[in-house]
Amino acid sequence: EIAASEQVHANTLIRQAEKYGIAFPAFDPSIYNFPTFSTLDEAYQAGIDAETADAALYDELMADVTHADLVRVYTNLQKASLNNHLVSFQSYLND
């Protein structure tokens, strides 16, 4: 579910970039070294770290934004990271 939600987030950001005429790089999975994990706990911790970093990134992005629609998008995506995804990873780790 989180992976599907992340795709929705990416699509939302792509639409905003297109709206403002900002080129958005094509995703090329061959250039990434996707991590592998020995345990589910390692994977959950990586999810926690990623969602925490995402939330911090949205703070950085919002510091320089003047368009209300972008602030709203960033705020909503940040809330999803902190209130949904992060909480889910934390609950899995603590089970």
C-alpha positions in Angstrom: 0.0 0.0 0.0 2.8 2.4 0.8 4.5 1.8 -2.5 1.3 2.6 -4.4 0.9 5.7 -2.3 4.4 6.8 -3.1 3.6 6.5 -6.8 0.6 8.8 -6.2 2.9 11.3 -4.4 5.3 11.1 -7.4 2.5 11.7 -9.8 1.3 14.7 -7.8 4.8 16.2 -7.9 5.1 15.5 -11.6 1.8 17.3 -12.3 3.0 20.3 -10.3 6.3 20.4 -12.2 4.4 20.3 -15.5 2.1 23.0 -14.4 5.0 25.4 -13.7 7.0 24.3 -16.8 9.7 22.5 -14.8 11.3 19.6 -16.5 11.0 16.4 -14.5 13.6 13.7 -15.2 12.4 10.4 -16.4 12.7 7.6 -14.0 15.4 5.1 -15.0 15.6 2.2 -12.5 18.8 0.9 -14.0 20.8 3.8 -12.5 19.7 3.1 -8.9 21.1 0.6 -6.5 18.0 -0.5 -4.7 18.8 -1.8 -1.2 18.2 -5.3 -0.1 17.6 -6.2 3.5 18.4 -9.3 5.6 15.4 -8.9 7.9 12.0 -7.2 7.9 13.2 -5.1 10.8 16.0 -3.7 8.6 13.5 -2.9 5.9 11.0 -1.2 8.3 13.9 0.9 9.7 14.8 2.0 6.2 11.2 3.0 5.7 11.3 5.0 8.9 14.5 6.7 7.9 13.1 7.5 4.4 9.8 8.9 5.6 11.7 11.1 8.2 14.0 12.3 5.4 11.0 13.0 3.2 9.3 15.1 5.9 12.5 17.1 6.3 12.8 17.6 2.6 9.3 19.1 2.4 10.3 21.6 5.1 13.2 22.6 3.0 11.1 22.9 -0.2 8.4 24.9 1.5 10.9 27.4 2.8 11.4 28.8 -0.7 7.8 28.4 -2.1 5.5 31.3 -2.7 2.7 29.5 -4.6 -0.1 28.5 -2.3 -0.9 25.4 -4.3 2.6 24.1 -4.0 2.6 24.8 -0.2 -0.7 22.8 0.0 0.7 19.9 -2.0 3.9 19.8 0.0 2.0 20.0 3.3 -0.4 17.2 2.3 2.5 15.0 1.2 4.4 15.7 4.3 1.4 14.9 6.5 1.0 11.6 4.6 4.7 10.8 5.2 4.5 11.6 8.9 1.0 10.5 9.9 0.5 7.5 7.7 3.7 6.0 6.2 6.0 6.7 9.2 3.4 5.4 11.6 2.9 2.3 9.6 6.6 1.5 9.5 7.0 2.2 13.2 4.1 -0.1 14.1 5.5 -2.9 12.0 8.9 -2.5 13.6 7.3 -2.6 17.1 5.2 -5.7 16.4 
